[in-house]
Structures are given as C-alpha cells and as structure tokens.
Amino acid sequence: MISLDNLRRTVENPNIPYTETVLGGFLPGELVVIRGIIPEDAERFQVDFQCGNSSKPRADVAFHFNPRFKKSGCIVCNTLQSERWGWEEITYEMPFKKGKPFEIVFMVLHDKFQVSVNGKHVLLYKHRINLEKIDTIGIYGKVHVAMIGFVSNKPLRGSQPSLLGATKQSTGNEETPDSSQFVVPYIAQLNSPLEPGRTIVIKGEVKEKANSFAVNLKPSDSNDIALHLNPRIKDNAFVRNSYLSDGWGEEEKQISNFPFNPGMYFELIILCNAHQYKIAVNGVHTLEYKHRFKHLGKINTVEISGDIRLLDVRSW
C-alpha cells in the first residue's frame, strides 16, 4: 500500500458519479490514490482526468481510464477532444476483481500518466493533451470509492542531491550539480558510509527498449561489491548478489512482483539496516537482502549503469 506521507488532502466516501476541479491542476510527480471496492454486479467504471467539467459541450478528457469486466476483462484508455474519441489503448491484464478491494495509484509525469493497481505496475499513457490543461477528476460507473487521496510532489529531503564527487565516466571534466551530472554510467562517492539507518534514493526512467540496469554499492579500497541490484527487464528477473574476494556469490532472484517495465518512471529506495538492506520501488516494499559484506562502514561508493535515464540520486 502506497505511503501517504505527503498527502495534500483526501476525500472520504464520495458519491459516484463524482467530479471535482483541483485547484492548481496536476503537477509532475504528484499522485492521485483511489481506494475502494468493485461491486459484484459491476460491468465497468471509469476515472477521467478532464479539462474542466462542462457537460454541454462535453469537456475534453485527457486520460480516460476505463476497466471493463465482461468476459475476461480489460482496461480501455483513450482521450476525448472536441467530443470525439481518439484511438483506444487496451490493456488485457485485469488487476481488478469483483467483490475485492483495490488501490489505484495514478502518477502524474511531465509526458505521461503511470498507473499501478494494488502495488503492481499496470500501464503507461502518454499525454495527448497538454498537462497544464488538466484540472478536473471524474469517477463514474459501478464502483464504491472509500477514499481519494491527492499526494503532493514535495521533494525528498534536501533540495540538492547530497552525493559528493559524482563524475561522468566519459570525461574528466568537473560536473556542476544539476541534471547533466546524472550521466550513465554513473559513479559517486557517498557523503558518508552506508551504515545502518542510512538511505539511498535513485530516481530514473527505464528506457523503452531496455534489457537491464544495475546498481552497485561498494567500498572504494577494493573490487568488492557489497550489494549488486540487477533488474533484467527482458527476463522479468530482479537479481541480487555480492562480489567478494574476486568472485560472485549465489544469485537471489525470488520476488513476488517484478516492479519494472519499459518506459516507466521509478524511485528505488535502499535502506540499510543492521542485518540487511530493504528495497522499495515507487513506495512499495519489494525485497530484502541480508548483508554478505560485513564492513558496512567502508561502503562509500555507488555505481549505476545500464538502460535507464538517471534523474536523481540522493543519500541521507
């Protein structure tokens, strides 16, 4: 279940159909969280991100998210402009079940919406209407909604990435601390060692034709790798390992839901505890990895490589 730490406000048990204009519209990084239950007799419902709430003429719908339950079910997405529907984008993986509770998380991004249901990524929908024009949310059809939450895009702690010595591998030039700093492959010195209680957050976007990417946490005084995280998008495998004394250990691959998809935005959080690392993706706890490299006070370097666009790296 998504953490609602930066909750801007909530609406409890709204009557359906429900429409509301959101002051200030929707900004990149914000979340809309909807929790509820699907009635046993439901045939369909929809969540519409609209440009106003006019009914005649009907307001443009920038993003129409429409689960339909006939046969095996599907989710139809579309855009309505000047009272005409565009082309449908259909997802046949149905995460909703009649009579069961659900949590939908709509993540607003500058170029698309990213949707997960019950902690699992479901789809991406690229904007066909400028994000600045979207200011209203509507929920219609056969669905019981317990809560709508609006979560702000308040940044994580600190206004600047708190990593020191980030370097481009391709050049020897000094880098200014802005987005040009986050070039893959990426190497940075942590501002203090990754001891228990420390956290690293990596924000990025998986490339459309990604095979895999890797995150390594390691000491600077040897070739050891304390934590090797290697999501393999083509194989839906999330490999974890350590490289100690010039050799790889046994791979760990067990995972309930593979959390990455081509084109998706992610926030990967690594929390170091006394006995293990805890890994979360987009606010959902994903896995744990017991320490094999015991000298935690020596872990002072992060390396990131592979098929992602790196947006931000922070440590505290």
N, C-alpha and C positions, 0 to 999 in steps of 0.2 A: 504494500500500500504506500502511495506516494506521501512524502513528508510535506506537511503544510506549514513549514516554519515561516515563510514569507507571505502568509495569507493576507491578501488585501481586504477581502471580505467574503462572506458566504450568504447564500440564500437557502433557507431551510424549507423543505416540503412545498415547493412551488406548485400551483395549479397548472395543469397541462391542458391546452396549449399555453405556452409561456413565451413572452418576448420581453426583452429589456435592452435599452440603449446603455452602453457602457461609456461613461464619461472619459474622454481622452482616447477612446478606441483601444486597440490592441498593439502592444509594442513587442518587438523581437525579444525572445527569452521568457515571455510570460506564459503561464499555464492556465488553462481552464479545466477544472476537475469536476466531473459529474459522477455522483454515486447514486445508485438506485437498484431497481429490480425489474425484470422483464415479466409481465403478467403471462399466465399460462395460455391466454387466448390471443396473445399479441400476433399480429401479422406483419407490422412494420412500425418503425418510428424514425424520427429524423432530428438531427441537430444542424441548424443553419447559422452560419456566420454571414450576416446580412449587411447591406449598405442602407441603413435606415429601416423603418418599419411600416412603410406605406403599403396599403393593400390594393389600392386602385390609383395609378398603375402599381403592380406588384414591385416591391423593392428588389433590386439586384441581390442575388445570393452568391457571395464569393466562394463559399465552400458549403456544399450540401452533403452531409454525412448521413446515409440512409440504410441502416440494417433492415433486411427483409427476411422473413422466416419461412416462407413457403419452400417446400421440398427440403434440400439440404441447407438452404440459406445462403445469402451473400450480402456484401455491403456495397452499395452503389454510391459513387461520389460524382458530383457534377457542379457546374456553375450556371446560374441563370443571369442573363444580361438582356435588358430591354424586353423582358417577358419571354425570352427564348432560351431553352436549354441548350447547352453545348454537348460535347461528346461525353458519354459515360465512362468512368473508370471503375471497373468492377473487381472486388476482392472476394475470392470464393472461400477463403479461410474464415470460418464463422466463430468468433470468440464468445458470442452471447448465447446463453441457454435459457429457455423459458422456465420461469419459476425460480431463477437463480439471481443472486445479487451481482452487480458489476461495478467497476470503476473505470471510467474513460478519462484519459489524460490527453488533452489537446495541447501540444506545444506549438506556440507561435514562433516562426522563424522568418527571417527577412525575405526568403524566397519560397517558403512552403509552410504547410502545416504538417506536423508529425504526430501520429496518433498511436497510443498504446491502450490496450484493454487488459485489466487485471494484471498489470505489470509486464505485459508482453507486447513488443512492437507489432503493430498491425499494418500500417500503411503510411505512405507519404503522399501529399497532394500539393503540387506546385501551384503557386498563385497565378490565376488568370486575370484577376482584378487587383489593382494596387492595394497593398495592405493598409495604406492611410485612409482608404475609403470605407473600411470595415469598422462598424461601430455598434452593431446590434447582434445579440444572440437570440435565437428562437429554438424552442423544443416543441415538437408536435408528434401526434400519433399515440400508439398504445404503449405507454411506458410510465412507471412510477419513479419519480425522482425524489430522493431523500435530501440531496444537498448539491448545490452548485458552488464551487469554490474558485475564486479568482486569485491567483498567486502571482505576486509582482516579480519583476526581473531584477530585484535588488542583488547587486553583485556579491560574490563570496568575499570573505574577509579581505580587506586591503584593496586599495584602488590600483596598485601596480603589482605585477607578478613578483612574488617575493622569492625569486630564484636568482642566484648570483652566477656570473660567469657563463651565461648562455652563449654558445658560439655556433656559427654556421660552420659546417664541416667543409663546405666547398671553398671558402675563402678565409684569409687570416685577418680580415678587417674587423675592427671593433663594431659591435652592433648596438644601436640605440634600443632602449626598452619599449619597443612597440611591436605591431604585428609582424614586421619584417624579421623580428628576432626568431619567430617560430617557424623556421625552415626545417623540413625533414630531409635527411636525418638530423636529429636534434640532440645536443649534449649540453647538460647544465650541471653546475655544482649546487647542491642544496645549501641553503643559508645556515642550516645546522643539521647534524646527522639524523637519520631516520630512526630515532629511538622510540620506545613505547609512548603513545599519546600523540605522535606526530601524524600529519595527514598530507597527502599529495592529491591535488585535483588536476586532471588533464581534460581539457575540452577540445573537441575536434569534430570533424565530419569524415565519415567513411567515403572513400571515392566510389563513383558509380560502378566501376569495373574492378573493384578491389579483390585481391586474393587474400591478403593477410596484413597484419601490422604487429609490432612488438614494442613492449615497454620493458626496459631492464633497470633494476635498482642494484647498484654495485658500489664497492669501495674503489677509491682511486689508486690504491697502492698494490693492486693485484689484478689478475684476469678473472677473478671470481665474479659470479653474478648471483646475488642473494635472492632476487625474485625476477623471473622471466615470465611475463604475461604475453601470450601469443594467440590472439583471436584469429582463426583461419576461416574467413567468411565463406569461401567456396565450399569448405567441408562442414560448416556449422560446428566447428570444434574450438573450444577455448582451452588451449594448452597452457599448463603452468609447470615450471621446472626451476632448477638451480644448477649453475655450473661451478663446481667446486673441485679444487686440486686437478685442474686440467681435464675435467670430464663432466658430461651431463649426467644428472641423476635420472630417476624414473619419472616419466611424464604423468601428470594428473590431468584428467580430461572430464571427470564426472561433473555434470551440470544439468539442472532441471530445464532451464530455458536458455537457449543461446541468445544473447542480448543485442547482437549487432546485425545490421542489414546494410546493403549497398545504399549510399546516398544519405544515410541517417546522421543526424547530429547526436553527439553523446557527451556526457560528463562522467568520466571514470574517476571514482574516488578510492584511494588506497589508504586505509587506516592501519597503522602499525600498533599492535597490542603486544603484551609481554611474550605471548606464546605463538602468535600467528598474525598474518595480515587478514584484514577484512576488506573485500572488494565489493563496491556497489556501482551500478550503471544506471544513470538517469533516475537516481533516488531509490532504486530497488536493490536490496541486498542480493548479491549474485553468488559469491563463493567465499571460502576461507582457505588459507594456505599456511600450514604450520612452518615455523622457521627451521630451515636447514643450515643456514649461515648464522652462526650464533653471535658474532661480534657486531651487534646492531649499531654500536657507536662508531663503527667505521664506514657505514653506508652513507656516502655523501655525494653520489652521482646518479643522475637519471639520464637514460638514453631512450630515444623514441625513433622508430624507423618504420617504413612500410607505406601502405596505400591509404594514407589519411591526409587530410588538410588539418594541420595543427593550428588551433586558435588561441589557446591559453594554457599556461602551466603555472600552478601556484603551490606553495608549501607553507604550512604553519605548524 
